[in-house]
Amino acid sequence: MVLSRDQNAVQNHNIKTDNKSFERVERFKHLGTTPPPQKNQNSIQKEIKGRLKSGNACYYSVQNIVSSSLLPKNIKIMIHRTTVLPVVLY
């Protein structure tokens, strides 16, 4: 594997390896969480808001199923535990 820097590496910090190029990004999600940037270590509130937003989106995607009167309560709880909670907690 051969690593090389782009000609404009000072400006954009791209890294090339073999035939692939990786560009620098400001933020990324790793294992379900977004690490705080080096400059601002107090981004826990942003992380919580992001998880709640993702959890709400997940809940509304299964809302029709969960609000159905055809499913028993224990199945609805199982759907909630396996779809919504992992998005918010992990």
C-alpha positions in Angstrom: 0.0 0.0 0.0 1.4 3.3 -1.1 0.3 6.5 0.7 0.8 9.9 -1.1 -0.5 13.4 -0.4 -2.4 15.3 -3.0 -0.6 18.3 -4.6 -3.0 20.6 -2.8 -2.5 18.8 0.5 -1.8 22.0 2.4 -5.3 23.3 1.4 -7.5 20.3 1.4 -5.6 17.5 3.3 -6.6 14.7 0.9 -4.8 11.4 1.3 -4.4 9.0 -1.6 -3.7 5.3 -1.2 -3.3 3.0 -4.2 -6.4 4.0 -6.3 -8.5 5.5 -3.6 -8.6 9.1 -2.3 -9.9 10.1 1.1 -11.0 13.7 1.7 -10.9 15.6 4.9 -14.3 16.1 6.6 -15.2 18.3 9.5 -17.4 15.8 11.3 -18.2 12.1 10.9 -20.2 9.4 12.7 -18.3 6.5 14.2 -20.0 3.5 15.9 -23.2 5.6 16.2 -21.7 8.6 17.8 -20.1 11.8 16.5 -16.8 12.6 18.3 -16.5 16.2 19.4 -14.2 18.4 17.4 -10.8 19.3 18.9 -11.9 22.9 19.4 -15.1 22.4 21.3 -15.3 19.6 23.9 -18.7 20.7 25.2 -20.8 19.1 22.4 -22.6 16.6 24.5 -25.8 18.6 24.1 -25.5 18.5 20.3 -24.9 14.7 20.5 -28.1 14.3 22.7 -30.2 16.4 20.3 -28.9 14.4 17.4 -29.7 11.1 19.0 -33.2 12.2 20.0 -33.8 13.5 16.4 -32.7 10.1 15.0 -34.9 8.3 17.6 -37.9 10.5 16.7 -37.4 9.7 13.0 -37.2 6.0 13.8 -40.3 6.1 15.9 -42.3 7.9 13.2 -41.2 5.3 10.7 -42.8 2.6 12.8 -45.7 4.7 14.1 -48.3 3.0 11.9 -47.4 -0.4 13.2 -47.2 0.6 16.8 -50.5 2.4 16.8 -52.3 -0.5 15.2 -55.0 -2.1 17.3 -54.3 -5.5 15.6 -51.0 -6.0 17.4 -50.8 -7.0 21.1 -49.0 -4.7 23.5 -46.0 -7.1 24.1 -45.3 -7.1 20.3 -45.4 -3.3 20.2 -43.0 -3.1 23.2 -40.6 -5.5 21.4 -40.7 -3.4 18.2 -40.0 -0.3 20.3 -37.1 -2.0 22.1 -35.5 -3.3 18.9 -35.9 -0.3 16.6 -36.2 2.9 18.6 -34.1 2.4 21.7 -30.9 1.2 20.0 -30.9 4.3 17.9 -31.2 6.6 20.9 -29.0 4.7 23.3 -26.1 3.3 21.2 
